[in-house]
């Protein structure tokens, strides 16, 4: 069983200049921080809009359904962690919702150059247009294990505040958040 100590910061081995996707130049990528209400924090890279989202955090186990999840009422105002290792392989097509419902998304590896004949734009471009904050390059398996042990957890996801204690304080005070903060 995996155990995460509250108040710990999880960063991928301090490799801030090395991406999971070796074709991606991350030298100028903005960092992002995900903090759970117990103080557990994950440092990664931004893969959506700049900003901050505060709300309950949940996870989606569907392999192909990231586009459908963006229109799912269950995820309105939530931060959604996708358990499949990559998101954005197929891009966004014409069936994408005009207004996505999650406040934020969490992925392990975001695909910036999708490969599908129906693709109209990449998932990161869509998230930026919709104002949805995203984080990638974190250990989603550890996050989901933690969420299974602590259902109903609230979280804060930010590209503006990279201080875990300050973001945890905003979360506990209930400041910010809602859909597309």
C-alpha positions as CSV (number, residue, x, y, z in Angstrom):
1,X,0.0,0.0,0.0
2,X,1.3,3.4,-0.9
3,X,1.3,6.0,1.9
4,X,1.8,9.7,1.3
5,X,2.8,11.9,4.2
6,X,0.6,15.0,4.5
7,X,2.6,18.2,3.8
8,X,5.1,16.5,1.4
9,X,5.9,17.9,-2.0
10,X,6.1,15.4,-4.8
11,X,8.3,16.4,-7.7
12,X,9.5,14.0,-10.4
13,X,13.1,13.5,-9.1
14,X,13.9,17.2,-9.5
15,X,13.9,16.9,-13.3
16,X,12.4,20.2,-14.0
17,X,14.1,20.5,-17.4
18,X,13.3,16.9,-18.6
19,X,9.9,15.9,-19.8
20,X,8.3,12.5,-20.0
21,X,7.7,13.3,-23.7
22,X,11.2,13.6,-25.0
23,X,10.1,15.4,-28.1
24,X,8.8,18.3,-26.0
25,X,11.1,21.3,-25.3
26,X,10.2,22.2,-21.7
27,X,12.9,24.8,-21.2
28,X,10.3,27.6,-21.1
29,X,7.3,25.7,-19.7
30,X,5.4,27.2,-16.8
31,X,5.3,25.3,-13.6
32,X,2.1,24.3,-11.9
33,X,1.3,23.1,-8.3
34,X,-1.5,20.8,-7.1
35,X,-2.1,20.8,-3.4
36,X,-4.6,18.5,-1.6
37,X,-6.5,19.6,1.5
38,X,-4.2,17.5,3.8
39,X,-1.2,19.4,2.5
40,X,0.1,16.8,0.0
41,X,1.5,18.7,-3.0
42,X,2.6,17.7,-6.5
43,X,4.8,20.0,-8.6
44,X,4.6,19.7,-12.3
45,X,4.2,21.7,-15.6
46,X,1.3,23.7,-16.8
47,X,-0.6,22.2,-19.7
48,X,-3.7,24.4,-19.9
49,X,-4.7,27.9,-19.0
50,X,-2.8,30.1,-16.6
51,X,-4.7,30.6,-13.4
52,X,-6.0,28.8,-10.3
53,X,-8.7,26.2,-9.7
54,X,-10.1,25.1,-6.3
55,X,-12.6,22.3,-5.9
56,X,-13.1,18.7,-5.2
57,X,-10.6,16.4,-7.0
58,X,-11.7,13.2,-8.6
59,X,-10.3,10.8,-11.2
60,X,-11.4,9.3,-14.5
61,X,-10.3,5.8,-15.5
62,X,-11.6,5.9,-19.1
63,X,-8.9,5.2,-21.7
64,X,-10.3,7.2,-24.6
65,X,-12.8,9.5,-22.9
66,X,-11.0,12.7,-22.1
67,X,-13.2,14.7,-24.5
68,X,-16.4,13.1,-23.1
69,X,-15.2,13.9,-19.5
70,X,-15.0,17.6,-20.4
71,X,-18.8,17.6,-20.9
72,X,-19.7,15.3,-18.0
73,X,-21.9,17.0,-15.4
74,X,-20.3,14.9,-12.6
75,X,-17.1,16.9,-13.2
76,X,-18.6,20.4,-13.2
77,X,-16.3,22.6,-11.2
78,X,-14.0,19.7,-10.2
79,X,-10.4,19.0,-10.8
80,X,-10.2,15.8,-12.8
81,X,-7.2,13.5,-12.8
82,X,-7.0,11.2,-15.9
83,X,-5.5,7.8,-15.0
84,X,-4.5,6.8,-18.5
85,X,-0.8,7.8,-18.8
86,X,-1.3,10.0,-21.9
87,X,-4.0,12.5,-22.7
88,X,-4.6,14.4,-25.9
89,X,-3.5,11.7,-28.4
90,X,-6.5,12.3,-30.6
91,X,-6.8,16.0,-30.0
92,X,-10.2,17.8,-29.9
93,X,-12.7,17.3,-32.7
94,X,-16.0,19.0,-33.7
95,X,-18.0,17.1,-31.1
96,X,-16.1,18.8,-28.2
97,X,-18.4,20.7,-25.8
98,X,-18.7,24.5,-26.4
99,X,-18.2,25.0,-22.7
100,X,-16.1,22.4,-20.8
101,X,-17.2,21.7,-17.2
102,X,-14.1,20.8,-15.1
103,X,-12.2,23.6,-13.4
104,X,-8.9,21.8,-13.8
105,X,-7.3,18.6,-15.2
106,X,-4.3,16.5,-14.1
107,X,-2.4,14.2,-16.5
108,X,0.8,12.3,-16.4
109,X,1.9,13.1,-20.0
110,X,0.1,15.6,-22.2
111,X,0.3,15.2,-26.0
112,X,0.8,18.5,-27.8
113,X,0.8,17.2,-31.3
114,X,-2.2,14.9,-31.7
115,X,-2.6,12.4,-34.5
116,X,-6.2,12.0,-35.8
117,X,-7.9,12.9,-39.0
118,X,-10.8,14.5,-37.1
119,X,-8.6,16.6,-34.9
120,X,-9.3,20.3,-35.0
121,X,-7.0,21.4,-32.2
122,X,-4.8,20.0,-29.5
123,X,-6.1,19.3,-26.0
124,X,-3.7,21.9,-24.4
125,X,-5.0,24.6,-26.9
126,X,-8.6,23.7,-26.0
127,X,-7.9,23.9,-22.3
128,X,-6.3,27.3,-22.7
129,X,-9.3,28.6,-24.7
130,X,-11.7,27.2,-22.1
131,X,-9.8,28.7,-19.2
132,X,-9.1,25.3,-17.7
133,X,-5.9,25.0,-15.6
134,X,-4.0,21.8,-16.2
135,X,-0.9,20.1,-14.7
136,X,1.2,17.3,-16.2
137,X,4.3,15.4,-15.3
138,X,3.2,14.3,-11.9
139,X,2.8,10.8,-10.4
140,X,-0.9,10.3,-11.1
141,X,-0.8,6.8,-9.7
142,X,0.3,8.1,-6.3
143,X,-2.4,10.8,-6.5
144,X,-5.1,8.3,-7.3
145,X,-4.0,5.9,-4.5
146,X,-4.2,8.8,-2.1
147,X,-7.7,9.8,-3.4
148,X,-8.9,6.2,-3.0
149,X,-8.0,6.4,0.7
150,X,-9.4,9.9,1.1
151,X,-12.6,10.2,-1.1
152,X,-14.2,13.6,-1.4
153,X,-10.8,15.4,-1.1
154,X,-10.6,19.1,-2.1
155,X,-7.6,20.5,-4.0
156,X,-6.1,23.6,-5.4
157,X,-4.3,23.7,-8.7
158,X,-2.3,26.8,-9.6
159,X,0.1,28.3,-12.1
160,X,0.2,31.5,-10.1
161,X,1.1,30.3,-6.6
162,X,3.9,27.8,-6.4
163,X,4.2,27.9,-2.6
164,X,2.5,24.8,-1.3
165,X,1.8,26.3,2.2
166,X,0.2,29.4,0.7
167,X,-1.9,27.4,-1.7
168,X,-3.0,25.1,1.1
169,X,-4.0,28.1,3.2
170,X,-6.1,29.4,0.3
171,X,-7.7,26.0,0.0
172,X,-8.6,25.7,3.6
173,X,-9.9,29.3,3.6
174,X,-12.1,28.4,0.7
175,X,-10.8,31.3,-1.4
176,X,-10.8,31.0,-5.2
177,X,-12.0,28.1,-7.2
178,X,-15.2,27.2,-8.9
179,X,-15.2,26.4,-12.5
180,X,-12.4,28.0,-14.5
181,X,-10.9,30.2,-11.8
